[in-house]
Amino acid sequence: MTAIPPRSKAQARVAASPSSSVSAADPATNWLAGCGVQVDRGGFVLTGVQDGALEGSNVSAVESMVAMISAARQFEAQMKMIQTAEADEKAASQLLTAS
């Protein structure tokens, strides 16, 4: 397989074997110009970690865990209220049918 330098044309042909070829589409990233996204000479978006930049998550594991526990407790309280309401309804129904 032979490598070719990046191109910005509609297609680039790479010879995979003497009898076949593989087509690579143009990335069409011209609309990214001026918005801070880095692209290589061929127009493909550069990915990875930048030198001198801090890499980290924008999600706090502690805050997520606390929120999940809080939601679980609220769910349990609401289920308890529904069970209490159902028990009260059953008791009221029995009082009305006994009279």
VMD Tcl script that builds the backbone (N, CA, C; Angstrom):
set m [mol new atoms 297]
animate dup $m
set s [atomselect $m all]
$s set {name element resname resid chain x y z} {
  {N N MET 1 A 0.850 -1.167 0.000}
  {CA C MET 1 A 0.000 0.000 0.000}
  {C C MET 1 A 0.901 1.238 0.000}
  {N N THR 2 A 0.565 2.221 -0.795}
  {CA C THR 2 A 1.372 3.427 -0.872}
  {C C THR 2 A 0.630 4.586 -0.230}
  {N N ALA 3 A 1.341 5.399 0.507}
  {CA C ALA 3 A 0.731 6.548 1.174}
  {C C ALA 3 A 0.805 7.749 0.246}
  {N N ILE 4 A -0.185 8.607 0.343}
  {CA C ILE 4 A -0.187 9.838 -0.445}
  {C C ILE 4 A -0.267 11.014 0.501}
  {N N PRO 5 A 0.230 12.167 0.113}
  {CA C PRO 5 A 0.094 13.332 0.976}
  {C C PRO 5 A -1.363 13.764 1.039}
  {N N PRO 6 A -1.771 14.440 2.120}
  {CA C PRO 6 A -3.169 14.874 2.244}
  {C C PRO 6 A -3.573 15.773 1.083}
  {N N ARG 7 A -4.813 15.633 0.636}
  {CA C ARG 7 A -5.350 16.436 -0.460}
  {C C ARG 7 A -6.653 17.077 -0.029}
  {N N SER 8 A -7.030 18.137 -0.710}
  {CA C SER 8 A -8.306 18.767 -0.407}
  {C C SER 8 A -9.273 18.631 -1.570}
  {N N LYS 9 A -9.007 17.759 -2.524}
  {CA C LYS 9 A -9.894 17.522 -3.662}
  {C C LYS 9 A -11.056 16.645 -3.230}
  {N N ALA 10 A -12.017 16.461 -4.112}
  {CA C ALA 10 A -13.210 15.688 -3.779}
  {C C ALA 10 A -12.876 14.252 -3.412}
  {N N GLN 11 A -11.905 13.660 -4.080}
  {CA C GLN 11 A -11.516 12.292 -3.744}
  {C C GLN 11 A -10.028 12.116 -3.924}
  {N N ALA 12 A -9.467 11.200 -3.166}
  {CA C ALA 12 A -8.067 10.815 -3.325}
  {C C ALA 12 A -8.045 9.319 -3.534}
  {N N ARG 13 A -7.241 8.862 -4.456}
  {CA C ARG 13 A -7.150 7.430 -4.729}
  {C C ARG 13 A -5.892 6.874 -4.088}
  {N N VAL 14 A -6.056 5.770 -3.390}
  {CA C VAL 14 A -4.935 5.085 -2.773}
  {C C VAL 14 A -4.899 3.682 -3.357}
  {N N ALA 15 A -3.777 3.293 -3.893}
  {CA C ALA 15 A -3.664 1.958 -4.481}
  {C C ALA 15 A -3.489 0.934 -3.367}
  {N N ALA 16 A -4.511 0.095 -3.139}
  {CA C ALA 16 A -4.459 -0.929 -2.104}
  {C C ALA 16 A -3.765 -2.179 -2.631}
  {N N SER 17 A -3.976 -2.479 -3.877}
  {CA C SER 17 A -3.318 -3.608 -4.525}
  {C C SER 17 A -3.309 -3.310 -6.021}
  {N N PRO 18 A -2.574 -4.069 -6.789}
  {CA C PRO 18 A -2.548 -3.788 -8.227}
  {C C PRO 18 A -3.915 -3.870 -8.893}
  {N N SER 19 A -4.851 -4.656 -8.321}
  {CA C SER 19 A -6.137 -4.847 -8.983}
  {C C SER 19 A -7.277 -4.027 -8.392}
  {N N SER 20 A -7.061 -3.330 -7.271}
  {CA C SER 20 A -8.161 -2.576 -6.683}
  {C C SER 20 A -7.660 -1.266 -6.103}
  {N N SER 21 A -8.592 -0.373 -5.822}
  {CA C SER 21 A -8.227 0.895 -5.204}
  {C C SER 21 A -9.286 1.274 -4.184}
  {N N VAL 22 A -8.916 2.125 -3.235}
  {CA C VAL 22 A -9.808 2.570 -2.173}
  {C C VAL 22 A -10.002 4.071 -2.331}
  {N N SER 23 A -11.228 4.543 -2.244}
  {CA C SER 23 A -11.495 5.970 -2.352}
  {C C SER 23 A -11.683 6.564 -0.970}
  {N N ALA 24 A -11.083 7.726 -0.742}
  {CA C ALA 24 A -11.266 8.454 0.515}
  {C C ALA 24 A -11.963 9.765 0.196}
  {N N ALA 25 A -13.052 10.049 0.852}
  {CA C ALA 25 A -13.838 11.245 0.571}
  {C C ALA 25 A -13.172 12.489 1.137}
  {N N ASP 26 A -13.489 13.610 0.547}
  {CA C ASP 26 A -13.035 14.908 1.037}
  {C C ASP 26 A -13.751 15.177 2.363}
  {N N PRO 27 A -13.043 15.603 3.411}
  {CA C PRO 27 A -13.693 15.802 4.707}
  {C C PRO 27 A -14.677 16.964 4.734}
  {N N ALA 28 A -14.639 17.890 3.781}
  {CA C ALA 28 A -15.567 19.020 3.706}
  {C C ALA 28 A -15.669 19.767 5.028}
  {N N THR 29 A -14.521 20.191 5.545}
  {CA C THR 29 A -14.496 20.898 6.827}
  {C C THR 29 A -14.227 22.388 6.669}
  {N N ASN 30 A -14.455 22.925 5.486}
  {CA C ASN 30 A -14.219 24.354 5.255}
  {C C ASN 30 A -15.062 25.235 6.174}
  {N N TRP 31 A -16.233 24.768 6.546}
  {CA C TRP 31 A -17.126 25.552 7.402}
  {C C TRP 31 A -16.571 25.728 8.813}
  {N N LEU 32 A -15.533 24.949 9.177}
  {CA C LEU 32 A -14.930 25.072 10.506}
  {C C LEU 32 A -13.928 26.214 10.601}
  {N N ALA 33 A -13.596 26.822 9.476}
  {CA C ALA 33 A -12.597 27.892 9.471}
  {C C ALA 33 A -13.046 29.034 10.388}
  {N N GLY 34 A -12.157 29.464 11.250}
  {CA C GLY 34 A -12.436 30.602 12.114}
  {C C GLY 34 A -13.139 30.277 13.419}
  {N N CYS 35 A -13.462 29.009 13.674}
  {CA C CYS 35 A -14.161 28.693 14.928}
  {C C CYS 35 A -13.256 28.017 15.947}
  {N N GLY 36 A -11.957 27.928 15.650}
  {CA C GLY 36 A -11.021 27.395 16.633}
  {C C GLY 36 A -10.730 25.915 16.517}
  {N N VAL 37 A -11.419 25.203 15.630}
  {CA C VAL 37 A -11.161 23.777 15.445}
  {C C VAL 37 A -9.958 23.644 14.526}
  {N N GLN 38 A -8.982 22.855 14.932}
  {CA C GLN 38 A -7.773 22.694 14.139}
  {C C GLN 38 A -7.940 21.566 13.134}
  {N N VAL 39 A -7.509 21.816 11.895}
  {CA C VAL 39 A -7.551 20.803 10.851}
  {C C VAL 39 A -6.157 20.679 10.237}
  {N N ASP 40 A -5.871 19.495 9.680}
  {CA C ASP 40 A -4.576 19.306 9.027}
  {C C ASP 40 A -4.629 19.843 7.602}
  {N N ARG 41 A -3.546 19.660 6.843}
  {CA C ARG 41 A -3.488 20.191 5.476}
  {C C ARG 41 A -4.560 19.588 4.583}
  {N N GLY 42 A -4.987 18.375 4.874}
  {CA C GLY 42 A -6.010 17.720 4.066}
  {C C GLY 42 A -7.425 18.103 4.453}
  {N N GLY 43 A -7.569 18.877 5.529}
  {CA C GLY 43 A -8.896 19.294 5.970}
  {C C GLY 43 A -9.500 18.399 7.028}
  {N N PHE 44 A -8.768 17.402 7.498}
  {CA C PHE 44 A -9.291 16.513 8.536}
  {C C PHE 44 A -9.098 17.138 9.909}
  {N N VAL 45 A -10.072 16.965 10.792}
  {CA C VAL 45 A -10.028 17.532 12.136}
  {C C VAL 45 A -8.944 16.835 12.945}
  {N N LEU 46 A -8.110 17.643 13.597}
  {CA C LEU 46 A -7.061 17.095 14.458}
  {C C LEU 46 A -7.664 16.778 15.820}
  {N N THR 47 A -7.375 15.584 16.312}
  {CA C THR 47 A -7.879 15.174 17.617}
  {C C THR 47 A -6.709 14.829 18.517}
  {N N GLY 48 A -6.974 14.706 19.786}
  {CA C GLY 48 A -5.938 14.326 20.728}
  {C C GLY 48 A -5.708 15.403 21.763}
  {N N VAL 49 A -4.696 15.204 22.567}
  {CA C VAL 49 A -4.373 16.121 23.652}
  {C C VAL 49 A -3.404 17.171 23.143}
  {N N GLN 50 A -3.677 18.427 23.463}
  {CA C GLN 50 A -2.780 19.507 23.073}
  {C C GLN 50 A -1.660 19.632 24.094}
  {N N ASP 51 A -0.476 20.001 23.634}
  {CA C ASP 51 A 0.646 20.237 24.537}
  {C C ASP 51 A 0.335 21.421 25.440}
  {N N GLY 52 A 0.604 21.278 26.726}
  {CA C GLY 52 A 0.408 22.365 27.680}
  {C C GLY 52 A -1.025 22.561 28.132}
  {N N ALA 53 A -1.954 21.739 27.660}
  {CA C ALA 53 A -3.357 21.877 28.043}
  {C C ALA 53 A -3.692 20.866 29.135}
  {N N LEU 54 A -4.567 21.256 30.040}
  {CA C LEU 54 A -5.023 20.340 31.084}
  {C C LEU 54 A -6.164 19.507 30.534}
  {N N GLU 55 A -6.136 18.234 30.842}
  {CA C GLU 55 A -7.196 17.351 30.392}
  {C C GLU 55 A -7.914 16.814 31.617}
  {N N GLY 56 A -9.214 16.931 31.617}
  {CA C GLY 56 A -9.976 16.434 32.749}
  {C C GLY 56 A -11.448 16.324 32.406}
  {N N SER 57 A -12.185 15.737 33.294}
  {CA C SER 57 A -13.613 15.559 33.090}
  {C C SER 57 A -14.361 16.808 33.534}
  {N N ASN 58 A -15.490 17.075 32.877}
  {CA C ASN 58 A -16.333 18.188 33.299}
  {C C ASN 58 A -17.472 17.696 34.196}
  {N N VAL 59 A -17.359 16.461 34.691}
  {CA C VAL 59 A -18.371 15.872 35.560}
  {C C VAL 59 A -17.729 15.550 36.902}
  {N N SER 60 A -18.378 15.978 37.982}
  {CA C SER 60 A -17.887 15.661 39.309}
  {C C SER 60 A -18.515 14.350 39.770}
  {N N ALA 61 A -17.687 13.361 40.043}
  {CA C ALA 61 A -18.197 12.060 40.475}
  {C C ALA 61 A -18.926 12.166 41.807}
  {N N VAL 62 A -18.430 13.012 42.709}
  {CA C VAL 62 A -19.058 13.170 44.025}
  {C C VAL 62 A -20.437 13.800 43.877}
  {N N GLU 63 A -20.536 14.873 43.091}
  {CA C GLU 63 A -21.835 15.526 42.896}
  {C C GLU 63 A -22.829 14.586 42.228}
  {N N SER 64 A -22.366 13.795 41.261}
  {CA C SER 64 A -23.244 12.840 40.589}
  {C C SER 64 A -23.746 11.775 41.554}
  {N N MET 65 A -22.867 11.280 42.420}
  {CA C MET 65 A -23.255 10.258 43.400}
  {C C MET 65 A -24.258 10.825 44.399}
  {N N VAL 66 A -24.018 12.043 44.892}
  {CA C VAL 66 A -24.942 12.671 45.840}
  {C C VAL 66 A -26.306 12.881 45.187}
  {N N ALA 67 A -26.318 13.334 43.933}
  {CA C ALA 67 A -27.585 13.539 43.223}
  {C C ALA 67 A -28.333 12.222 43.029}
  {N N MET 68 A -27.594 11.152 42.727}
  {CA C MET 68 A -28.221 9.851 42.535}
  {C C MET 68 A -28.821 9.327 43.840}
  {N N ILE 69 A -28.092 9.483 44.945}
  {CA C ILE 69 A -28.605 9.038 46.250}
  {C C ILE 69 A -29.841 9.847 46.636}
  {N N SER 70 A -29.792 11.162 46.396}
  {CA C SER 70 A -30.940 12.021 46.696}
  {C C SER 70 A -32.161 11.608 45.884}
  {N N ALA 71 A -31.972 11.336 44.596}
  {CA C ALA 71 A -33.084 10.912 43.747}
  {C C ALA 71 A -33.653 9.576 44.224}
  {N N ALA 72 A -32.786 8.654 44.642}
  {CA C ALA 72 A -33.251 7.355 45.135}
  {C C ALA 72 A -34.073 7.516 46.408}
  {N N ARG 73 A -33.640 8.415 47.287}
  {CA C ARG 73 A -34.391 8.659 48.529}
  {C C ARG 73 A -35.743 9.292 48.237}
  {N N GLN 74 A -35.777 10.239 47.302}
  {CA C GLN 74 A -37.052 10.851 46.931}
  {C C GLN 74 A -37.996 9.812 46.343}
  {N N PHE 75 A -37.460 8.921 45.512}
  {CA C PHE 75 A -38.277 7.868 44.921}
  {C C PHE 75 A -38.854 6.966 46.008}
  {N N GLU 76 A -38.020 6.570 46.971}
  {CA C GLU 76 A -38.485 5.714 48.064}
  {C C GLU 76 A -39.573 6.405 48.881}
  {N N ALA 77 A -39.404 7.710 49.145}
  {CA C ALA 77 A -40.417 8.454 49.910}
  {C C ALA 77 A -41.732 8.525 49.146}
  {N N GLN 78 A -41.664 8.749 47.846}
  {CA C GLN 78 A -42.883 8.810 47.048}
  {C C GLN 78 A -43.570 7.456 46.977}
  {N N MET 79 A -42.793 6.379 46.878}
  {CA C MET 79 A -43.390 5.041 46.869}
  {C C MET 79 A -44.065 4.741 48.208}
  {N N LYS 80 A -43.455 5.179 49.306}
  {CA C LYS 80 A -44.043 4.983 50.638}
  {C C LYS 80 A -45.378 5.743 50.725}
  {N N MET 81 A -45.418 6.977 50.168}
  {CA C MET 81 A -46.657 7.758 50.188}
  {C C MET 81 A -47.747 7.063 49.375}
  {N N ILE 82 A -47.383 6.486 48.234}
  {CA C ILE 82 A -48.368 5.775 47.406}
  {C C ILE 82 A -48.887 4.553 48.149}
  {N N GLN 83 A -47.997 3.807 48.798}
  {CA C GLN 83 A -48.425 2.630 49.558}
  {C C GLN 83 A -49.340 3.023 50.714}
  {N N THR 84 A -49.026 4.142 51.384}
  {CA C THR 84 A -49.872 4.625 52.478}
  {C C THR 84 A -51.241 5.029 51.958}
  {N N ALA 85 A -51.275 5.725 50.823}
  {CA C ALA 85 A -52.547 6.137 50.231}
  {C C ALA 85 A -53.383 4.927 49.838}
  {N N GLU 86 A -52.743 3.897 49.279}
  {CA C GLU 86 A -53.461 2.680 48.909}
  {C C GLU 86 A -54.003 1.969 50.147}
  {N N ALA 87 A -53.221 1.926 51.228}
  {CA C ALA 87 A -53.683 1.287 52.466}
  {C C ALA 87 A -54.848 2.065 53.063}
  {N N ASP 88 A -54.760 3.412 53.038}
  {CA C ASP 88 A -55.866 4.237 53.541}
  {C C ASP 88 A -57.124 4.034 52.707}
  {N N GLU 89 A -56.961 3.935 51.393}
  {CA C GLU 89 A -58.109 3.718 50.508}
  {C C GLU 89 A -58.765 2.371 50.804}
  {N N LYS 90 A -57.941 1.357 51.025}
  {CA C LYS 90 A -58.474 0.026 51.323}
  {C C LYS 90 A -59.236 0.035 52.651}
  {N N ALA 91 A -58.668 0.707 53.661}
  {CA C ALA 91 A -59.333 0.791 54.978}
  {C C ALA 91 A -60.650 1.552 54.869}
  {N N ALA 92 A -60.659 2.643 54.111}
  {CA C ALA 92 A -61.884 3.434 53.938}
  {C C ALA 92 A -62.938 2.622 53.186}
  {N N SER 93 A -62.509 1.868 52.206}
  {CA C SER 93 A -63.421 1.030 51.439}
  {C C SER 93 A -64.054 -0.025 52.339}
  {N N GLN 94 A -63.248 -0.609 53.249}
  {CA C GLN 94 A -63.773 -1.618 54.146}
  {C C GLN 94 A -64.764 -1.007 55.141}
  {N N LEU 95 A -64.519 0.210 55.600}
  {CA C LEU 95 A -65.442 0.880 56.505}
  {C C LEU 95 A -66.769 1.167 55.837}
  {N N LEU 96 A -66.724 1.585 54.567}
  {CA C LEU 96 A -67.947 1.901 53.839}
  {C C LEU 96 A -68.752 0.652 53.502}
  {N N THR 97 A -68.094 -0.447 53.219}
  {CA C THR 97 A -68.824 -1.675 52.884}
  {C C THR 97 A -69.369 -2.374 54.127}
  {N N ALA 98 A -68.767 -2.103 55.290}
  {CA C ALA 98 A -69.227 -2.734 56.530}
  {C C ALA 98 A -70.507 -2.071 57.040}
  {N N SER 99 A -70.752 -0.831 56.639}
  {CA C SER 99 A -71.928 -0.121 57.158}
  {C C SER 99 A -73.182 -0.471 56.465}
}
mol reanalyze $m
mol bondsrecalc $m
mol representation Tube
mol addrep $m
